[in-house]
Amino acid sequence: MSDSIGIAPSAQDDAADRRRRIMAIVGSSSGNLVEWYDFYCYAFFALYFAPVFFPEGDATSQLLKSAAVFAVGFFMRPIGGWLFGRIADRVGRRTSMVISVLMMCAGSLFIAILPTYATVGAAAPVLLLLARMLQGLSVGGEYGTSATYMSEVALKGRRGFFASFQYVTLIGGQLLASLVLVTLQALMTEQQLRDWGWRVPFFIGALAAVVALYLRRSLAETATGDKEKAGTFKALSKHWRAFCIVLAYTAGGSLSFYTFTTYMQKYLVNTAHMNKGSASQVMTLVLLVYMLVQPAFGALSDKIGRKANMLLYSGLGAVMVVPLMHAIGANQDPFVAFMLVTAGLLVISFYTGISGIVKAELFPTHVRALGVGLSYAVANSLFGGTAEAVALWFKQNGNEEMFFWYVTVMLGVAFVGSLLMPNPKRHGYLDGAGTVEEALGAKPDAERARMVHPA
């Protein structure tokens, strides 16, 4: 499929080769959907199980505590990014993806059978925290490996389009979690959801992982680079400039993404004072539209370039956040809320549609999964995972607007990172003629001089 999978470049236009690439995208992305469904079930069902694990305090206080546990799960991501990135670069992408989906299944099943505070007291939130840490470790490894794999198997000239399906399935996981929530809200009373209904989606996730495991086991394993250097910090350190650029634009991207997706449901309920059912329905429709437009933004990047996409996302995003959040918070009409939230996510789509490929192009094969996974996980844990907790903390202290400005500042940082980012068409490790390090002002060493770019 590329030199990473051992398929000759001359076969690139062959129909059979094209089908193999598409099936590889389907297989890797299906597991991605299950992983993210499991992860987001926690965020969407927190409105119901927060009082079960954190019975003291008002609704905002309970949500703040559950958001803190959500954030701790994110802090496991850098460890997952390192561990699974190393496995993917040294052993293979498929092996790493199979292990990560098994681990996510275990974490989801653990949450589904957890005893509550009423049963075991303070041990209940501790066990919830441990389950979230396990899921965080799994997702930390999932992103970098699946982004790397999908970028490598994508067709040259259409890498943005094919790689966009990582976020199609990532958002699809959110959408599936939201659909399960809306369905259970229609079938159960609020008391039933609080008592036991919140466990159902976690059981569903554990079962779905079995299907994902089957699909991933059938994937073609990828080849790696120099076994001695692959997946090591020493090898990655030679690409520290690219690593820092990814940190910069991922910080703003992760923060804005979680603000307009997982936190938005709570914002509509807590600030806009929309009822829970309406808020869930609005976010379900928003996520459906958001998921469907990702390939269009990925394909756009194949035409105008990844750098142009990144500049549009971060520049427009920095301008829109404050007025848009004010407008959403002052509105109770579900249709208007749908339009406003969708508008925000369309801007963010300039980034999410190419989130994986724009990172993968900056790192060579032997440290690609580690470079993509670790840089994303660090920025995502610090800014994406804390989005809800920071937003709720500002609200609890009566200064909610400061959160809007915080998101704006981080999008400004992302804009700077996008300006510094080299153009992957000219300097990129998948298609470019020159290396990223040369574009960033570093002198090429003997190792980089020997690098062979994938066809």
C-alpha positions in Angstrom: 0.0 0.0 0.0 3.0 2.2 0.5 6.6 1.3 1.3 5.4 0.9 4.9 3.3 -2.1 3.9 5.5 -3.5 1.3 3.4 -2.9 -1.8 5.3 -1.8 -4.9 4.7 1.8 -6.0 3.9 0.5 -9.5 0.8 -1.2 -8.2 -0.6 2.0 -6.7 -3.2 2.6 -9.5 -4.2 -1.1 -9.7 -7.9 -1.7 -8.8 -7.0 -4.6 -6.4 -4.5 -2.4 -4.6 -7.1 0.3 -4.3 -9.5 -2.1 -2.7 -6.9 -3.3 -0.3 -6.2 0.2 0.8 -9.9 1.0 1.3 -10.4 -2.2 3.3 -7.4 -1.3 5.5 -9.0 2.2 6.1 -12.3 0.5 7.0 -10.7 -2.0 9.3 -8.6 0.4 11.2 -11.3 3.1 11.5 -14.0 0.6 12.7 -11.9 -0.1 15.8 -11.3 3.6 16.2 -15.1 4.1 16.3 -15.5 1.5 19.1 -12.7 3.0 21.1 -14.0 6.5 21.0 -17.6 5.4 21.6 -16.5 3.8 24.9 -14.5 6.8 25.8 -17.3 9.3 25.2 -20.0 7.3 26.9 -18.5 8.6 30.1 -18.9 12.3 29.1 -22.4 11.9 27.8 -23.8 9.8 30.6 -22.1 11.9 33.4 -25.3 13.8 33.8 -26.9 10.6 35.2 -24.1 8.7 37.0 -22.3 11.7 38.6 -24.8 11.8 41.6 -24.3 8.0 42.0 -20.5 8.3 42.5 -20.4 11.8 43.9 -23.6 12.3 46.0 -22.5 15.4 47.8 -23.0 19.0 46.4 -25.2 20.6 43.7 -25.4 19.6 40.1 -22.5 21.7 39.0 -20.3 20.4 41.8 -21.1 16.8 40.9 -20.4 17.4 37.2 -17.1 19.1 38.2 -16.0 16.1 40.1 -16.9 13.7 37.2 -15.1 16.1 34.8 -12.0 15.9 37.0 -12.1 12.1 36.7 -12.6 12.6 32.9 -9.5 14.8 32.9 -7.4 12.3 34.8 -8.1 9.7 32.1 -6.6 12.2 29.7 -3.4 12.4 31.7 -2.8 8.7 31.0 -2.7 9.5 27.3 0.9 10.5 27.1 1.9 7.2 28.7 -0.4 5.4 26.2 1.1 7.5 23.3 4.6 6.5 24.3 3.8 2.8 25.0 1.7 2.1 22.0 3.7 4.4 19.7 6.8 2.3 20.6 5.0 -0.9 20.0 3.6 0.4 16.6 7.0 1.6 15.4 9.0 -1.5 16.6 6.5 -4.3 16.2 3.8 -3.1 13.9 0.7 -0.9 13.7 -1.8 -3.7 13.7 -0.4 -5.3 16.9 -0.6 -1.9 18.7 -4.2 -1.4 17.5 -5.4 -4.8 18.6 -3.9 -4.4 22.1 -5.5 -0.9 22.5 -9.0 -2.0 21.6 -8.7 -5.0 24.0 -7.7 -2.6 26.8 -10.6 -0.2 26.0 -13.0 -3.2 26.2 -11.7 -4.0 29.6 -12.1 -0.5 30.9 -15.7 -0.2 29.5 -16.7 -3.5 31.1 -15.2 -2.4 34.4 -17.3 0.8 34.5 -20.4 -1.2 33.5 -20.2 -3.4 36.6 -18.8 -0.8 39.1 -20.4 -0.7 42.6 -21.8 2.8 43.5 -21.1 5.1 46.4 -24.1 3.8 48.2 -22.7 0.3 48.1 -18.9 0.7 48.8 -18.6 4.3 49.8 -15.5 6.3 48.8 -14.1 3.3 47.0 -16.6 3.8 44.2 -15.1 7.0 42.8 -11.6 5.5 43.2 -12.6 2.5 41.1 -14.2 4.8 38.6 -10.9 6.7 38.4 -8.9 3.5 37.8 -11.3 2.4 35.0 -10.9 5.8 33.3 -7.1 5.6 33.6 -7.2 2.3 31.8 -9.4 3.8 29.1 -7.1 6.9 28.9 -4.1 4.6 28.4 -5.8 2.8 25.6 -7.1 5.9 23.7 -3.6 7.6 24.2 -2.2 4.7 22.1 -5.1 4.5 19.7 -4.9 7.9 18.1 -1.2 7.9 17.1 -1.3 4.4 15.7 -4.5 4.7 13.8 -3.5 8.1 12.4 -0.2 6.7 11.3 -1.7 3.6 9.7 -4.4 5.4 7.8 -2.0 8.0 6.5 0.4 5.4 5.3 -2.2 3.3 3.5 -4.0 6.3 1.9 -3.5 7.0 -1.9 -1.0 9.6 -2.8 -2.8 12.8 -3.8 -5.9 11.8 -1.8 -4.3 11.2 1.6 -6.3 14.0 3.2 -9.6 12.5 2.0 -8.8 9.0 3.2 -7.1 10.0 6.4 -10.2 12.1 7.3 -12.0 8.9 8.1 -10.1 8.8 11.4 -12.2 11.7 12.6 -15.3 10.4 10.8 -15.1 7.4 13.1 -13.9 9.4 16.1 -16.9 11.7 15.8 -19.0 8.6 14.9 -18.0 7.2 18.3 -19.4 10.4 19.9 -22.5 10.2 17.7 -23.1 6.6 18.6 -22.8 7.4 22.3 -25.2 10.3 21.9 -27.7 8.2 20.0 -27.6 5.6 22.7 -28.2 8.4 25.2 -31.2 9.7 23.3 -32.6 6.2 22.9 -32.3 5.4 26.5 -33.9 8.8 27.5 -36.9 7.9 25.3 -37.2 4.4 26.8 -36.4 5.0 30.4 -37.4 7.5 33.1 -34.7 9.8 34.6 -34.8 7.8 37.8 -34.2 4.5 35.9 -31.2 6.1 34.1 -29.8 7.3 37.4 -30.3 3.9 39.1 -29.0 1.5 36.4 -29.6 2.7 32.9 -26.3 4.5 32.7 -24.6 1.1 32.8 -26.2 -0.1 29.5 -23.9 1.9 27.1 -20.8 0.6 28.7 -22.0 -3.0 28.2 -22.7 -2.2 24.5 -19.2 -0.8 24.1 -17.6 -3.9 25.6 -19.5 -6.1 23.2 -18.8 -3.9 20.1 -15.0 -4.3 20.9 -15.3 -8.0 20.0 -16.3 -7.0 16.4 -13.5 -4.4 16.2 -11.0 -7.0 17.4 -12.0 -9.3 14.6 -11.7 -6.6 11.9 -8.3 -5.4 13.2 -6.8 -8.9 13.3 -7.4 -9.1 9.6 -5.4 -6.0 8.8 -2.1 -6.2 6.9 0.7 -5.7 9.4 3.1 -2.8 8.6 6.8 -2.8 8.3 8.9 -0.6 10.5 12.2 1.2 10.1 15.5 0.5 11.8 14.6 -1.8 14.8 17.4 -0.4 16.9 16.2 3.2 16.5 12.5 2.7 15.9 10.1 4.1 18.5 12.9 5.5 20.8 13.1 8.9 22.4 16.6 9.3 21.0 15.4 8.9 17.5 12.4 11.2 18.1 14.6 13.9 19.7 16.1 14.6 16.2 12.6 15.8 15.2 11.9 18.0 18.2 11.0 21.0 16.1 8.2 19.1 14.4 7.1 17.8 17.8 6.8 21.3 19.2 4.8 22.5 16.2 2.3 19.6 16.6 2.0 20.5 20.3 1.2 24.1 19.4 -1.6 23.4 17.0 -3.0 20.4 18.8 -3.4 22.4 22.0 -5.9 24.8 20.4 -7.5 22.0 18.3 -8.1 19.7 21.2 -9.4 22.4 23.5 -11.8 23.8 20.9 -12.9 20.3 19.8 -13.9 19.3 23.3 -15.5 22.7 24.1 -17.9 22.3 21.1 -18.6 18.6 21.5 -18.4 16.9 25.0 -18.7 20.1 27.1 -21.3 21.7 24.8 -24.0 19.3 26.1 -23.5 20.5 29.6 -23.2 24.1 28.5 -26.6 23.9 26.9 -28.1 22.5 30.1 -26.2 24.5 32.7 -25.8 27.9 31.0 -28.5 28.1 28.2 -30.9 26.3 30.6 -32.1 23.9 27.9 -33.6 20.6 29.2 -31.4 17.5 29.1 -33.5 15.8 26.4 -33.4 18.8 24.0 -29.7 19.3 24.6 -29.0 15.6 23.8 -31.1 15.8 20.6 -29.3 19.0 19.5 -25.9 17.5 20.0 -26.8 14.3 18.2 -27.8 16.2 15.1 -24.8 18.5 15.4 -22.4 15.5 15.6 -24.1 13.8 12.6 -23.5 16.9 10.4 -20.0 17.2 11.8 -19.1 13.6 11.1 -20.4 13.8 7.5 -18.4 16.9 6.5 -15.0 15.6 7.6 -14.2 13.9 4.2 -15.0 17.2 2.4 -12.5 19.1 4.5 -9.9 16.3 4.1 -10.4 16.4 0.3 -10.1 20.2 0.4 -6.6 19.9 2.0 -5.6 17.8 -0.9 -6.4 20.7 -3.2 -5.3 23.8 -1.2 -2.7 22.2 1.0 -2.6 21.2 4.7 -1.0 24.5 5.8 -3.9 26.5 4.3 -6.4 24.3 6.2 -4.6 24.8 9.5 -4.4 28.6 9.1 -8.1 28.8 8.3 -9.0 26.7 11.4 -6.9 28.6 13.9 -7.4 32.1 12.5 -11.2 31.9 12.1 -11.4 29.9 15.3 -9.7 32.6 17.4 -12.1 35.2 16.0 -15.3 33.2 16.5 -15.1 31.7 20.0 -16.1 34.6 22.3 -19.1 35.9 20.3 -20.3 32.4 19.4 -20.2 31.0 23.0 -22.1 34.1 24.2 -24.8 33.6 21.5 -25.2 29.9 22.4 -25.4 30.6 26.1 -28.1 33.3 25.7 -30.3 31.0 23.5 -32.9 28.3 24.4 -34.2 27.6 20.9 -32.9 24.1 19.9 -32.8 25.0 16.2 -30.8 28.1 16.8 -28.5 26.2 19.1 -28.0 23.6 16.4 -27.0 26.2 13.8 -24.6 28.0 16.2 -22.8 24.9 17.4 -22.6 23.5 13.9 -21.1 26.8 12.7 -18.3 26.5 15.3 -17.6 22.9 14.4 -17.4 23.6 10.7 -14.5 26.0 11.4 -12.9 23.4 13.6 -13.3 20.9 10.7 -10.5 22.5 8.8 -8.3 20.9 11.5 -10.1 17.7 12.5 -10.6 16.7 8.8 -6.8 16.4 8.5 -5.8 15.9 12.2 -4.0 12.7 11.6 -2.3 13.3 8.3 -1.1 16.7 9.2 0.9 15.2 12.0 2.0 12.0 10.3 3.6 14.0 7.4 6.0 15.6 9.9 7.7 12.4 11.1 9.7 9.6 9.4 8.4 6.0 9.4 10.6 4.7 12.3 9.2 7.3 14.8 5.9 8.2 13.1 3.5 6.5 15.5 5.5 7.7 18.5 5.9 11.2 17.2 2.2 11.5 16.3 0.8 9.7 19.3 3.0 11.3 22.0 2.7 14.9 20.8 -1.0 14.6 20.4 -1.5 12.9 23.8 0.5 15.5 25.7 -1.3 18.5 24.2 -4.7 16.7 24.3 -4.3 15.7 28.0 -3.2 19.2 29.0 -5.8 21.2 27.1 -8.5 18.8 25.7 -9.0 16.6 28.7 -9.2 19.6 31.1 -11.6 21.6 29.0 -14.7 20.5 30.9 -13.1 20.9 34.3 -11.7 24.3 33.5 -15.0 25.5 32.0 -17.0 24.3 35.0 -14.5 25.8 37.4 -14.8 29.2 35.8 -18.6 28.9 35.9 -18.6 27.9 39.5 -16.5 30.9 40.4 -18.9 33.3 38.5 -16.4 34.1 35.7 -17.5 31.9 32.8 -16.4 34.3 30.1 -12.8 33.8 31.0 -13.0 30.3 29.7 -14.0 31.7 26.3 -10.9 33.9 26.2 -8.8 31.0 27.3 -9.9 29.0 24.3 -9.3 32.0 22.1 -5.7 32.4 23.4 -4.9 28.7 22.7 -6.3 29.0 19.2 -3.9 32.0 18.8 -1.1 29.6 19.8 -2.3 27.1 17.2 -2.2 29.9 14.6 1.4 30.5 15.3 2.1 26.8 15.1 0.3 26.7 11.8 2.4 29.6 10.5 5.6 27.8 11.4 4.5 24.4 10.0 6.3 23.5 6.7 4.3 22.8 3.6 4.1 18.9 3.5 3.8 18.9 -0.3 7.4 20.2 -0.4 8.8 19.2 3.0 7.0 16.1 4.3 7.9 12.5 5.1 5.0 11.0 3.0 5.1 13.0 -0.2 7.6 15.8 0.1 11.0 16.0 -1.7 12.7 17.7 1.3 12.7 16.9 5.0 10.7 18.7 7.6 13.9 19.4 9.5 15.5 21.2 6.5 12.4 23.3 6.2 12.6 24.3 9.9 16.3 25.2 9.6 18.0 22.1 10.8 21.1 20.7 9.1 20.4 17.3 7.6 22.5 14.5 9.1 23.6 11.2 7.5 20.5 9.4 8.6 18.1 11.9 7.1 20.1 12.0 3.9 19.4 8.3 3.5 15.7 8.6 4.2 13.6 7.3 1.4 10.1 8.9 1.1 7.1 6.7 0.5 5.8 6.7 -3.0 
